[in-house]
Every structure is written in structure tokens, then in C-alpha cells.
């Protein structure tokens, strides 16, 4: 007699989220068996058959951890390494297969962070199934739900530890200062280019 597997176990075997399995169940793509308590269970033979028919490699169970601080000063103080270490310890307790440890320095308001860009690339290329972060604002300060929906569309789940060891007010001030510094730098750069252009034109007129 074939074993019955939980939705969590099937999620791990197929490398898709439980949400996707529920959708497949409702669509009749991969049906489950409902227990008396209303929980979904799956026939092991049905899962093996499904894997063979789909001809998909369900071997990628890789997890990525993402840690971020707003400034290089915080990084030098060790805040970034400690944050990343806490996430790694959490994943070890959960027995996650962590293959990508990403550390970022930059404002949570910016979407051009090097580490964040790398994370998005891993999602798009389907190299991971889960991202573990300490809390939501580590990933972004703006439109978290939009980013979560985008990642979920690639069957990538975001898992938050929700352990806030850094003052939200302090972090928000750092983000604003970083953003102002970025705008100031761009404005100064444009003015510098304009001055050089004006000087060049003046020299031409003088000749």
C-alpha cells in the first residue's frame, strides 16, 4: 500500500511552494486526498508518477540568506556579519540547505543594491526555492508585498525570522541619509559636467 505524504513533504520533493500545490489540486493537475481534519495528503505513487510525466528536475532545494545594513559604519561595527550569522544559525536549526549567503550594504529604499540584484537573479534563474531574512525591512523599505508576489511567481518563498535587534528609527534615519547622499552626489556630478562643458566652450570662444 502506497504511503500518504504531507503537503510539506511533497513541497520539498517537487521544489514548489504549498500555495502552488493547492492551486494544482484545485485545477486537477495533482490531486490530493483530504483527511477528516481537512488536511491535504498525497499518495506517494501519484507523486512519483507525476514527477516522471512532467520530466522536471526536482533536485533544487537551495536556500539563500539575505542580510543588509544601511551604512559601511554598521558593517565595520560587525552588525552585518552578526545579522547574517543569526540567519545562518536559524537555517541550521531548520536543516535548510543554504547555498547562497548574501550580504548587502545600502539603503532599503534602493533597488540597485549589488546583493539585492544578485538575489533577484537567483530567483529568475530558479536557483533557489526560499529566501530567509531577519525581517521585512532588511529586504526592502518599499513595496515589500510587490516583491514577495514577484518572487512567489517563481515559486520562491520569503521566510522572515522577525527578530528586530536594530532600532527602526535609527535604521530609517540611515536610509534617508544614504538616499540624500546619493541624490547630492548625482546633483554634484551633473553640475561638475556642466561647469566643464561651459569652460570648454569659453576656451573655444577665446581662441
Phi, psi and omega in degrees: 000132183290143179286155174259131183251145178285162179296328178295316181295318180293323177301318179290320181294319184268348179070031177233163181284162177295330177298318179296319179297322179294321178295314179299322180296313180295328180276350181083010181286321177213098187280150178245173176248128181271132177278175179300326180277001178088008180276148179276131174233151183235137177289126184302320179297324178295322180292316180297319178295317180298317180297322179290320181290321183284335181053045179249143178277106179261056183247353185266099178246027185292143179242144176244139173254144181227123177235145181214142168232160185278330187229160177291334177297318177295323178295316180296328178286351178094004181300320183293314180295320179294320178298314180297322180295319178299320180293318180297320179294322177298315181294324179296320178294326179277353182063038177280150178269090183274119180242348181225115177250109185250130178238133185231147173235119182160167181292141176290352177273349183265138177254013180249014177300140182301312181294319179297318178298319178296321180297315179299320179297319178296322180294310183298322181276003177057044179266353179221160177242350182208144174240126180251126179230162181286317174203169188303318185286351172292325181280314181198152175261358188217129175056050178301315182297326178294316179295320179298316179297319179298313180295319179298329180295342176257016181061035176249125182262142174258125180243122181258133176281331180059052177238093186270103179259352181249136180301127179299320181296316180297317181294319181295319177298318178299319179298315181297317180297319178296320181294317179296320179296322179295314179296320180297318179297318180293319180295317179296320180298318179295319179295322180296317178297320180295318180298317179297320179295318179296318179297321180296318180292324179295322178294321179296318180293326180291330178282000000 
